[in-house]
Amino acid sequence: LSLNFGDIGNLKGLVIRFLLTTSYYQLSVQNWFSLHRLQLHYNHSIKATFNATRIDAPASYSYHCEHVSSLQRYDALLIPSSANDLSKLWEVTFIDFQV
């Protein structure tokens, strides 16, 4: 799932990309989806990547959370994936997040 914002200030071609997967779990007898990664693309390349934790739900339902964030005060569900990219320079927070 991609949100394309175009040019915003110094960020050329800003895109927020949510990398989702689905899995079938026999115990619940249904498919579930999970958000595995959040990527920030701008200036025509991937600049920051966050691993997502505990963001999953049955595929026939939606996931909703008051805050999905990289900040500890919101329980940091988005974790910088590497010290080598620019994710440590970003603070990302989605309020009233629903997929």
Secondary structure, 3 states (H helix, E strand, C coil): CEEEEEEECCEEEEEEEEEEEEEEECCCCEEEEEEEEEEEEECCEEEEEEEECCCEEECCCCCEEEEEECCHHHCCCEEECCCCCHHHHCCCEEEEEEC
